[in-house]
Amino acid sequence: MPDDAPAPLPPDTGDAGDLSAGPGRVLVALYGFFALAAGARAGLQLATRFGEAPVAYVLSAVAAAVYVVATIGLARGGRAGLRTAAAACSVELAGVLVVGTLSLTDRAAFPDATVWSGYGRGYGFVPLALPVLGLLWLRHKALEADDAPPAQKSPLPGSPPPKSPPRSPPPAS
């Protein structure tokens, strides 16, 4: 290695690390699949049958957008990815619960199913389980980052670097 080459940066383990490692890979794959499935379904429905059930089809498009955001957050990792994915999973869970309940109590408002109708019944209830699993994974990664030794934690963006301990003067000879 040449002398003028920059030293490699240490791994950034203090900021929630790689959210897509281990079980996170499965979450990224599932969210990516659901983004594609919900987006394709919503796109087709909006383009060909919008007048039949506009609320349901727009909600399916919203679900697809939430899945895309969650996929990006999980794949990105780090603090920003953790916050992005947590927000998307929270919105998704709220959407599944609200739309799922409304689709069962007011069937006239949902003449056609959405991704979140009946708590995701049309997708094997995965839309209900996915945000719960996502939030549990994100919590695990956040707690893991909090337990990292202080030397491994990176400072917040824009904050000054951590202070080094004072050096003692060299012994006088």
Secondary structure, DSSP 8 states (H G I E B T S, - for coil): --TTS--------SSS--TTSTHHHHHHHHHHHHHHHHHHHHHHHHHHHTTT-HHHHHHHHHHHHHHHHHHHHHHH-HHHHHHHHHHHHHHHHHHHHHHHHHHHH-GGG-SS--TTGGGTGGGTTHHHHHHHHHHHHHHHHHHHHHTS-GGG----TTS--------------
